[in-house]
Every structure is written in C-alpha cells, then in structure tokens.
Amino acid sequence: MDKYSTTAVSPTRNIAAQIIYEVTENGAYANLALAKFMGASRLSKEDKNLVTEMVNGTIRMLKHLDWVLNLFLQSRIERQNPWLRTVLRLSLYQLLFMDKIPAYAAVNEGVELVRKKANPALARVANGVLRSILRNRDKIKYPEDKVSYLAVYYSHPEWMVKWWLSQMPEAECIKMMNYNNKRPNLTLRTNVLKVSRDELWESLNKEGISCRKGSLTPWDIEVEDMKISLEDTESYNKGYFYIQNPASMLAAPILKPEPGEKVYDLCAGVGGKTTHLAEMMGNKGEIIAFDLYDHKIKLLKENCQRLGIDIVTGKAEDVLQIAESPEADKVLLDAPCSGLGVLNRRSDMRWKREKKDIAPLVDLQLKLLQKAGKMVKNGGFLLYSTCTINQEENEKVVEEFLHKNPHFEMVPFADRISFFSLDEKDLKAAAQGMLTIYSGKYNTDGMFYALMRRQDNY
C-alpha cells in the first residue's frame, strides 16, 4: 500500500478542493459553485464556514500563492497537473494564511488529496514542495519592482494596481487591497418602517445572532457571530432588516426622497437601495424600479413584500428602451460597472476583470445617465452611483454628462450624510457633489456618488 494512503482527507478539504478546481480550471463562478456544493452537503455550519474561507481565500490569493509555489517547483505552476495545481494552492493557503490550522494537517491531507485525485508520483511532488516551503518560508522573496511587488504580495492583477497607484497614495492602495483580501463584513440595515435599531439589536441577540450597533449610519447593525442563519430568524421573516453594506446605505439619504414623491430607480437589481428609498419615504408615494432581468425584479418584489413596502412597482425592462417623460422628482441610477469597489465580496472577480472591459462599460454608463437625465422633472434630482472606484467610470462619466447637459448642476450633499464620519478630503468632495469611498477606508465597500439637479432655466 502507498505510504500516503493512510491519511484520511477531511470532507472540508475535499469539498474545498473540488470547488477551487471548478473555479480555476473550469471557469465556474466562486459564489455559485460554493452555493451549489454547500447546498448538497451535510456539513455543519462551522465546517461550511471553513470551506468558504478555504475557497474564497485561496482564490483571492492566487497570484501570491502561485508566486511562492513557482519558487519551489521545477516547472511553473501553470504547467502542472490541474489537480496537483489545485491542491498545492489550497494547502499553501492554509500554511501561509490560516494560523489555526496545523501545518501537518494541511500538508498530510494535501498529499493524500493529490494521491486520490491524480497519482502517487504527484503526491510525492506535493509532499516535497510543501515541506520545502515550510522549511524555507522565512526566506521567501517577492518582486523588487513596486507594482509587481504589490500585485504579487496583495494578490491583485498588475493593471489594477498600476491604475490605482495613479489615483491614490500607495498607503491607501495597500489598505484597500488588504480590505479586498479580508472575509466580508456582514451588515444589516434596520427597516425603520417596522422597528427601531435598538429593538432590532435586542431581538437579534435574543435569537442567537451576536451583533452590535454600527457606528457609520443610523441603521447599520454589524453581525459578529450566528448560532442560526439570518433567514431562519423571526426578525428576518418579520421584515425587520435587509442585508446591506453601510457604504451602499448612503444612496437613499443622499437622494433624500420625501413622502409622496415620484421616484425612479433605473437599475434596481434585487432592491437594496430601492427598499431603503421607500423606507425613507415612509412607504408613501411611488417608486418605479427597473431592471433588465426578470429574476431580479421577482426577488425585488419578494423583498418589498417581506419588508412591508407597497409603493414599489417593479418592471423588467431595458432602461434604454423605455419611454422618456420628465416627471420624476428623484431618479437613482446605480449603473452597471466594473465592481472594483466590491472585490472583497467576490473572490474571483479580480481575475475575471480586464482593463479592456472598462471602455464598453463607460459607453453604457453615459447612455444610461443621458436617459436618466430625461426622466427628471425641472428642479428634480438625479443621483448617479456605482460600486467601482476608478475615475473613468465615475468622475469622468459625470463630467461628460454635465458637458452635454448644461441644464444639470452639481449639488452638495455633505450635510445629507453628516452622520457618516468622512475625513476632511472626502467631506470636501461631498460638499462639491461627488464622493468616492475607497474600499476599506471606512471598513466598507467602495462606492461612488454624484448628485445633480435639473435646472431648465439655465
């Protein structure tokens, strides 16, 4: 019997390896693959969390892991057997980034996984490489060139790093990349139509959801630990909260809809910002929410029903094809974008994005913003937002729109979000009508906001 066959492989590592293989070798989306495998497994909640950490962590840190592995392999990682490549990455992630996992477990089970998924000869390769890294981990050297070093060490594509360094100080860039590599925060927005934040906090803690009241907005609650899933709580089923990042919670107060107004949400998705708008309106008035995809509108309607909101009409339509009528008091355009502000939530997104993807997005954003502007009545407000952090999709899109539409003007909004502790630089930006929140700066996702008013008497 092969000497490696005596080690059992835990279900968590076996499933994690399968998911990583599907993502890296077959192009599956990490979040969908995780949902598929987790739904079919009988793992405990703790083991599911461990699988999620192994999968997302390994995929986030691929560039870092591959750099280290290439230092110890005879031929480059991309030339290796796909299963050997997968298991080496998974095992090395545990060795370098998961302090609570014993090194012997990561190595021994990794070797056994390679033996089962590939063959005994490759298992010996895995054993040699992993043990050599353990002996020499303090001697690992990273690239000397600044961009290459940052890209490898913090595991981001070089084009992103180079781009960000042209827009922000190096220290801010590093802070952002560190945030992108963390496990995502879980934050809830209190549904003030039904409950106060204090009441929600008390209710959740009684139900086994350990949480604390957030410090960024009047609505956020930060989840720290869960004995049961959020969807199984009475608070969820009663519609007391919606899962939303605090940076995303700024859209509604910046647009500041009033009860009785007519509001358009032109790229509503499943209704996170839509429902917050409705809550601020006291569920009085009218919101028409559009999205291109029927399944998203279906989910939006379900979310509205759970939250007790009945002023939203959901429509699965292409915004660029709908009739133009300048009748809305307020319009929100949360535009499709590169999503570079939410890389923390999608472990594989950084590897699926390329710089050439940006230009078509900018073209679409300008078309959508032009359309949105025609739906705002005189004196009404238009809020353009994205969950990305690059100027091409943000400031430059707004500047181009204003150049073509001089009857729109920027509107200061710092006073509308005075509860959010912006630093001096961001406070100044918000006071001029545009704000980029870089990922991790306030321990939130990255977002961009630009508030404009239509003034036809220009």
C-alpha positions as a printed Julia matrix, in Angstrom:
458×3 Matrix{Float64}:
   0.0    0.0     0.0
   1.25   3.51   -0.81
   2.62   5.22    2.28
   0.4    8.28    1.62
  -2.84   6.3     1.66
  -3.03   6.07    5.46
  -4.06   9.73    5.85
  -7.77  10.44    5.67
  -8.92  13.58    3.87
 -11.49  15.64    5.77
 -14.76  16.42    3.95
 -13.98  20.14    4.26
 -10.7   19.92    2.32
 -12.19  17.51   -0.2
 -15.1   19.82   -0.98
 -12.91  22.94   -0.93
 -10.56  21.36   -3.47
 -13.45  20.4    -5.73
 -14.85  23.93   -5.68
 -11.46  25.55   -6.3
 -10.93  23.14   -9.21
 -14.28  24.13  -10.73
 -13.46  27.83  -10.42
  -9.82  27.83  -11.56
  -9.92  25.05  -14.14
 -13.49  25.18  -15.49
 -14.29  28.88  -15.13
 -17.13  28.49  -12.61
 -18.15  31.49  -10.52
 -16.94  31.08   -6.94
 -20.16  32.23   -5.27
 -22.34  29.96   -7.43
 -20.05  26.95   -7.04
 -19.98  27.44   -3.27
 -23.77  27.67   -3.13
 -24.13  24.51   -5.23
 -21.74  22.4    -3.16
 -22.86  23.77    0.2
 -26.49  23.15   -0.65
 -25.78  19.48   -1.42
 -23.52  18.85    1.59
 -24.35  17.72    5.11
 -21.55  19.68    6.71
 -22.06  21.51    9.99
 -22.32  25.29   10.0
 -18.73  25.53   11.27
 -17.42  23.24    8.53
 -19.31  25.17    5.86
 -17.69  28.35    7.12
 -14.29  26.64    6.94
 -14.89  25.52    3.35
 -15.97  29.04    2.4
 -12.84  30.52    3.96
 -10.57  27.99    2.22
 -12.19  28.51   -1.17
 -12.51  32.3    -1.16
  -9.13  32.77    0.47
  -7.31  30.52   -1.99
  -8.94  32.21   -4.98
  -8.29  35.72   -3.65
  -4.63  34.95   -3.02
  -3.94  33.01   -6.25
  -1.26  35.38   -7.51
   0.59  35.32   -4.19
   0.3   31.54   -3.88
   1.48  30.91   -7.44
   4.5   33.18   -6.96
   5.6   31.21   -3.89
   4.92  27.83   -5.5
   6.93  28.77   -8.57
   9.95  29.35   -6.33
   9.84  25.68   -5.25
   8.55  23.87   -8.36
  10.82  22.58  -11.12
   8.38  23.82  -13.78
   5.88  26.62  -13.47
   2.53  26.14  -11.76
   0.53  26.59  -14.97
   2.32  23.56  -16.48
   1.44  21.26  -13.6
  -1.3   18.65  -13.46
  -4.57  20.54  -12.75
  -5.31  18.58   -9.57
  -1.76  18.97   -8.28
  -2.03  22.69   -9.01
  -5.35  22.96   -7.2
  -4.28  21.1    -4.08
  -0.93  22.88   -3.83
  -2.73  26.23   -3.87
  -5.27  25.1    -1.25
  -2.61  23.6     1.02
  -0.29  26.59    0.73
  -3.14  28.98    1.55
  -3.67  27.09    4.8
   0.06  27.18    5.61
   0.51  30.9     4.92
  -2.83  32.45    5.88
  -4.75  30.16    8.27
  -2.94  30.21   11.61
  -5.42  27.93   13.37
  -4.82  25.02   11.0
  -1.87  22.8    12.0
   0.81  22.6     9.3
   0.9   18.81    9.45
  -2.83  18.61    8.67
  -2.56  20.95    5.68
   0.44  19.03    4.29
  -0.63  15.45    5.01
  -4.18  15.86    3.76
  -2.97  17.82    0.75
  -0.62  14.99   -0.19
  -3.4   12.43    0.22
  -5.75  14.54   -1.89
  -3.19  14.62   -4.73
  -2.76  10.85   -4.44
  -6.52  10.35   -4.77
  -7.18  12.98   -7.44
  -4.02  12.41   -9.51
  -1.47   9.67   -8.67
   1.16   8.58   -6.09
   4.05  10.1    -8.05
   2.49  13.55   -7.94
   1.66  13.02   -4.27
   5.41  12.72   -3.66
   5.92  16.01   -5.57
   3.28  17.72   -3.39
   4.92  16.38   -0.23
   8.35  17.63   -1.27
   7.17  21.08   -2.34
   5.02  21.76    0.72
   7.65  20.57    3.2
  10.33  22.59    1.44
   8.17  25.71    1.74
   7.65  25.02    5.44
  11.4   24.8     5.98
  12.14  27.95    3.97
   9.11  30.18    4.41
  11.15  32.89    6.14
  13.43  33.09    3.1
  10.69  33.7     0.51
  11.41  36.79   -1.57
   8.9   38.82   -3.56
   9.42  41.03   -6.66
  11.56  44.14   -6.21
   9.64  46.36   -8.65
   6.97  48.27   -6.68
   3.98  47.5    -8.9
   4.95  43.83   -9.28
   5.59  43.51   -5.55
   2.21  44.99   -4.61
   0.41  42.91   -7.23
   2.03  39.66   -6.07
   2.09  40.22   -2.32
  -1.51  41.51   -2.12
  -2.65  39.25   -4.99
  -4.26  41.64   -7.47
  -3.81  41.98  -11.25
  -0.93  44.31  -12.14
  -3.12  46.53  -14.31
  -5.4   47.25  -11.34
  -2.5   48.09   -9.05
  -0.89  50.38  -11.61
  -4.24  52.09  -12.22
  -4.97  52.61   -8.53
  -1.5   53.97   -7.84
  -2.19  56.65  -10.46
  -5.29  57.69   -8.48
  -4.3   57.38   -4.82
  -1.31  57.25   -2.45
   0.43  53.89   -2.08
  -0.64  53.56    1.58
  -4.3   53.96    0.61
  -3.89  51.43   -2.19
  -2.39  48.9     0.24
  -5.19  49.48    2.75
  -7.74  48.87    0.01
  -6.09  45.65   -1.16
  -5.88  44.39    2.41
  -9.62  45.01    2.75
 -10.27  43.16   -0.52
  -8.47  40.13    0.93
 -10.5   40.02    4.15
 -13.58  37.97    4.84
 -16.55  40.27    4.01
 -18.32  42.05    6.84
 -21.98  41.18    7.37
 -24.05  44.31    8.0
 -27.81  44.73    8.32
 -29.92  47.8     7.57
 -32.73  48.33   10.05
 -36.15  48.59    8.45
 -37.39  51.7    10.25
 -40.9   51.15    8.92
 -41.23  48.28   11.38
 -38.66  48.57   14.13
 -36.0   50.78   15.71
 -32.34  49.82   15.58
 -32.29  49.27   19.35
 -35.28  46.95   19.09
 -33.72  45.03   16.2
 -30.41  44.67   18.03
 -32.18  43.3    21.1
 -34.33  40.94   19.04
 -31.39  39.51   17.08
 -29.27  38.9    20.15
 -32.14  37.01   21.77
 -32.42  34.85   18.65
 -28.79  33.78   18.66
 -27.33  36.44   16.36
 -24.44  38.09   18.17
 -24.3   41.65   16.84
 -23.55  45.25   17.68
 -24.95  48.59   16.65
 -22.79  50.1    13.91
 -21.12  53.49   14.1
 -21.39  54.55   10.44
 -25.11  55.14    9.86
 -28.28  55.39   11.93
 -29.42  51.99   10.57
 -26.47  49.59   10.46
 -26.02  46.58   12.69
 -22.81  44.53   12.44
 -23.17  40.77   12.78
 -20.33  39.17   14.76
 -21.44  35.55   15.13
 -24.51  33.44   14.36
 -25.91  30.33   16.02
 -28.56  30.11   13.31
 -28.77  31.55    9.81
 -30.23  35.02    9.41
 -33.0   33.67    7.16
 -34.19  31.43    9.99
 -34.69  34.28   12.45
 -38.07  35.7    13.32
 -36.6   39.17   12.73
 -35.85  38.29    9.1
 -39.27  36.78    8.45
 -40.97  39.79   10.01
 -39.02  42.07    7.66
 -37.06  43.9    10.33
 -33.84  44.19    8.3
 -32.14  44.0     4.92
 -28.54  42.86    4.39
 -26.61  45.83    3.01
 -23.14  47.34    3.28
 -23.02  50.76    5.03
 -21.44  52.48    2.01
 -24.43  51.38   -0.06
 -26.79  52.76    2.6
 -25.7   56.3     1.67
 -27.62  56.35   -1.61
 -31.05  56.95   -0.07
 -30.08  59.82    2.27
 -28.04  61.49   -0.48
 -31.02  61.42   -2.86
 -33.29  62.27    0.09
 -36.73  61.26   -1.25
 -39.74  62.73    0.51
 -43.09  61.07    1.29
 -45.48  61.44   -1.65
 -42.8   61.95   -4.3
 -42.38  60.03   -7.54
 -39.03  58.24   -7.73
 -37.41  56.16  -10.46
 -34.77  53.54   -9.67
 -33.39  52.67  -13.08
 -31.03  49.75  -12.36
 -32.66  48.42   -9.23
 -31.3   44.88   -9.06
 -32.97  42.99   -6.23
 -33.97  46.19   -4.45
 -31.43  47.03   -1.76
 -31.39  50.74   -2.47
 -35.0   50.71   -3.73
 -36.37  49.5    -0.43
 -34.25  51.98    1.52
 -35.71  54.79   -0.6
 -39.2   53.51    0.22
 -38.39  53.38    3.93
 -37.17  56.99    3.88
 -40.42  57.96    2.16
 -42.41  56.34    4.95
 -43.87  53.97    2.34
 -45.81  56.93    0.88
 -45.54  57.99   -2.74
 -44.46  56.0    -5.79
 -41.27  54.23   -6.79
 -40.91  52.66  -10.22
 -37.99  50.22  -10.23
 -36.5   48.92  -13.47
 -34.07  46.11  -14.1
 -33.1   44.25  -17.24
 -33.52  40.83  -15.66
 -36.88  39.33  -14.75
 -35.47  37.13  -11.95
 -34.09  40.23  -10.21
 -37.42  42.02  -10.38
 -39.04  38.89   -8.92
 -36.63  38.99   -5.98
 -37.16  42.75   -5.62
 -40.9   42.19   -5.26
 -40.31  39.45   -2.69
 -38.03  41.75   -0.71
 -40.62  44.53   -0.77
 -43.29  42.16    0.46
 -41.13  40.88    3.32
 -40.21  44.44    4.36
 -43.84  45.63    4.24
 -43.32  48.01    1.32
 -46.14  48.51   -1.19
 -45.21  51.69   -3.09
 -42.73  49.98   -5.45
 -43.69  48.87   -8.94
 -41.08  46.53  -10.43
 -40.57  46.35  -14.2
 -38.26  44.0   -16.08
 -37.34  46.32  -18.95
 -34.3   47.72  -20.72
 -33.97  51.27  -19.41
 -32.58  52.45  -22.73
 -35.84  51.37  -24.43
 -38.43  52.83  -22.05
 -40.42  55.94  -22.94
 -38.9   59.23  -21.84
 -41.01  61.5   -19.68
 -39.54  64.19  -17.37
 -41.91  63.51  -14.49
 -39.79  62.1   -11.63
 -38.97  64.15   -8.53
 -35.93  61.97   -7.93
 -34.05  59.46  -10.08
 -31.45  56.95   -8.92
 -29.12  55.42  -11.48
 -26.98  52.78   -9.78
 -25.19  51.97  -13.0
 -23.68  48.67  -14.16
 -19.94  48.92  -13.54
 -16.69  47.0   -13.17
 -17.42  46.32   -9.5
 -13.89  47.14   -8.38
 -15.25  48.52   -5.11
 -16.68  45.15   -4.06
 -13.8   42.76   -4.8
 -13.96  41.83   -1.13
 -17.34  40.14   -1.76
 -16.48  38.3    -4.97
 -13.22  36.39   -4.57
 -12.85  35.61   -8.28
 -13.91  38.97   -9.73
 -10.39  40.42   -9.74
  -9.27  37.59  -12.04
 -12.29  37.89  -14.36
 -11.89  41.64  -14.99
  -9.59  43.1   -17.65
  -8.81  46.71  -18.39
 -10.37  46.39  -21.85
 -13.73  45.73  -20.14
 -13.9   49.33  -18.9
 -14.45  51.23  -22.17
 -17.72  49.42  -23.1
 -18.98  49.97  -19.56
 -18.25  53.7   -19.76
 -20.16  53.89  -23.02
 -23.16  52.15  -21.43
 -22.98  54.33  -18.31
 -23.07  57.51  -20.39
 -26.07  56.26  -22.35
 -27.91  55.3   -19.18
 -27.11  58.61  -17.5
 -28.29  60.51  -20.56
 -31.54  58.54  -20.43
 -31.92  59.12  -16.7
 -31.5   62.85  -17.14
 -34.52  62.94  -19.46
 -36.73  61.42  -16.76
 -36.07  64.08  -14.12
 -38.52  66.96  -13.96
 -37.38  70.56  -13.71
 -35.99  71.14  -10.22
 -35.69  67.4    -9.63
 -32.62  65.47   -8.52
 -30.54  62.79  -10.21
 -28.15  60.54   -8.28
 -25.52  58.61  -10.22
 -23.8   55.84   -8.28
 -21.5   52.9    -8.92
 -19.75  50.27   -6.81
 -16.44  50.9    -8.52
 -13.57  53.23   -7.65
 -11.95  54.3   -10.92
 -12.32  57.79  -12.3
 -13.14  56.64  -15.84
 -16.46  55.15  -14.72
 -17.14  57.8   -12.1
 -15.98  61.42  -12.25
 -15.27  61.37  -15.98
 -18.71  59.96  -16.8
 -20.37  62.68  -14.73
 -18.2   65.39  -16.26
 -19.08  64.22  -19.77
 -22.79  64.17  -18.87
 -22.66  67.7   -17.47
 -20.81  68.9   -20.56
 -23.63  67.57  -22.76
 -26.39  68.66  -20.37
 -25.62  72.16  -19.05
 -29.13  72.37  -17.54
 -27.89  69.99  -14.82
 -25.74  71.21  -11.95
 -23.84  69.52   -9.14
 -25.49  69.56   -5.71
 -23.53  69.46   -2.43
 -24.63  66.6    -0.17
 -22.19  66.53    2.76
 -24.96  67.79    5.07
 -27.26  64.94    3.99
 -24.85  62.31    5.29
 -23.41  64.23    8.24
 -23.85  61.08   10.36
 -21.1   59.35    8.32
 -17.68  60.39    9.63
 -15.95  61.41    6.41
 -12.38  62.63    6.62
 -11.52  66.16    5.54
 -10.73  65.22    1.93
 -13.96  63.26    1.45
 -16.02  65.87    3.26
 -14.75  68.47    0.78
 -15.59  66.18   -2.15
 -19.14  65.57   -0.87
 -19.57  69.33   -0.4
 -18.87  69.66   -4.14
 -21.39  66.98   -5.13
 -19.16  63.96   -5.87
 -17.71  61.38   -3.49
 -15.58  58.26   -3.97
 -15.39  55.98   -0.94
 -12.4   53.72   -1.43
 -12.81  50.11   -0.33
 -11.69  49.62    3.25
 -11.16  53.29    4.03
 -14.07  53.28    6.48
 -14.11  49.47    6.68
 -16.8   49.48    4.0
 -17.11  48.56    0.34
 -16.11  51.06   -2.32
 -18.81  53.33   -3.74
 -19.14  56.47   -5.84
 -21.92  59.08   -5.66
 -22.67  62.18   -7.73
 -25.78  64.27   -7.03
 -27.2   66.6    -9.69
 -30.24  68.88  -10.07
 -32.07  69.73  -13.27
 -32.46  73.48  -13.81
 -34.19  74.19  -17.14
 -33.92  77.94  -16.66
 -30.2   77.65  -17.37
